[in-house]
């Protein structure tokens, strides 16, 4: 199973690290809170102390110029239901203009899943947010959440971070 490893640091340090391993699949992100380097691999990572994730859904190749990461804390008992719901997603986002890739990441060292979408530009993501497909996907999710309240899925609120992708 493919894995993604994440490390953080200064943009300059992470750029040097990425350049040192040019043969590896890495994505350098920069946002308001700093920079992060994602390493996607079937093997082990070159990072010293990364956060570890398994890729449970992937479409497209890492790239683009804008990244959106939805961080979703999920309880241990809620993981199977949460993952099942993602496995049943309609896949509408993939048809959006400017969509580049999606990764659904299962955490191996904490409780927070990451849904990472990559876009050709910020405007493409914003257009997706205003689309009927976005409304449909999020309306269905909300209905499923209300229907499945007997299982506590979320121990605390999710949050979104956005980044520029550095080539």
N, C-alpha and C positions, 0 to 999 in steps of 0.2 A: 504494500500500500504506500502511495506517495505520502510524503511528509513535508510540512513547512516548518522551518525554524525561524524565529524572530529574535533579533537583537537590536538594541538601541544605542545611540551615541551621537557624536557630532557628525554633521554632514561630511566634513572633510575626512574624518577617521573612517566612516562607513564607506565612503567613495574609494578610499585606498584599499580597504578590505575587499570590496567588490572587484576592483581592478586587479587585485592579486589572484583572484579566482575567476578569471574571465570565462573559463570553460564551464562554470557552474551556472545554473539558472537562478539569478538573483534579481530582486526588484528593490530599488532604493526609493524611499518615500520621505518627503519633507513636509512638515506641517507646523502649525503654530507652537506646538509643544515640543518640537525637536524632530529628529530623524529616526527612521527605522529601516532595517535591512531585512528582507524576507528571502530565505533560501529554500527553494523547492527542489526536492530530491527523492530518489528511491533509496538512497544510501544514508550515510551519516553526514553530519554537518561539520563545517570548518569553524563554527562559532564556539567560543569557550563555555558560555553559560546562557544558552538561548531558552526562550519559551518554546515548547514543543507542541505541534498540532498534527493530527492526521487529516488528510484531505478526503472528505467523505462525498464531495460532489465537486466536479470541475468541468468547466466549459471554457474554451478559448485558451490562448497563450498569455502569459504575463506580459503586460505592456500597456501602452496608452499614455495619457498625460495627467489623468486625474483618478484618484482612488478614494473609495468610500468604504469605511470599515464599520460595520454594525456589531458592537460588542454585546453579547447576550448571555448574562449569567443564567445557568440552568441547574436545578437541583439534581442530585444523583438519581432520585426516583423519576424525575421528569425527562432524563436523557433519551430513553427509548422512544417516547412519544414525540419529543421535539425532533429527533432525527427522522422518525417515520414521516412526520409532516413535511419536512424538507425533501424527503425522497419522493413525495407525492406532488411537489410543486408543479405548476403548469408550464414553467419554462418560458413565460411571456417576455421576460427581461431580455433574453437572447435575441429577440426579434427587433429590439429597439435600435433606432439609428444611433451610431456612436458607441454602442456597447462593444467592449473588447473581451472581457473575461469575468467569470465568477468563480470563487472558491468558497466552499463551506468547510470550515475548519473546526474539528473536534479537539478540544483542549486535552493535553495529556498531563499537564502539571498544575492546572487550576480548574475553575468551574465555568469559565467564560468562553463560549463559542465565538468565532468571528465569521461574519458573512462579509467577504471582500468582493466588491464589484469594481471593475476597472473600465474606464471610459476614455474616449478620444479627447474629451474636454469636459470641463465643469458644466458647460451649457447643455451637453447631452444628458448628463445626470439630472439636471434641473428639468429638462423636457420630460424625462421619464417620470419624475415626481409629479408632474402635472398631467400625466397621461391616464387614459381610461384603464390601461393594463395595470398600472401601479395601484390605482383605486381598487380594481378587482382583486389583485393579489393580496392587498392589505385588508380588504373587507373580509375575504375568506379566512385570513389568519385570525382576525378578531373574532369572527363567529366560532371558529374552532377553539380559540382560547376560552370563550364563554361556555361552550359546550363541555369542555374538559376541565372545568374548575375543580373536580374532585381530586385531581392530581396537581399538587403545587409544583408548577414548572419553574417559576421565576422567583428566586430569593430576594432580588432587588432589581431596580429598573435597568433597562438596557441603555446604551448611549452610542452615539455616532461620532466618529472622527473622520476628517477628510484630509487628504494629502495631495501634493503635487508629486508626480513621478519624475525622478531625476534620471536622465539617460546616462 
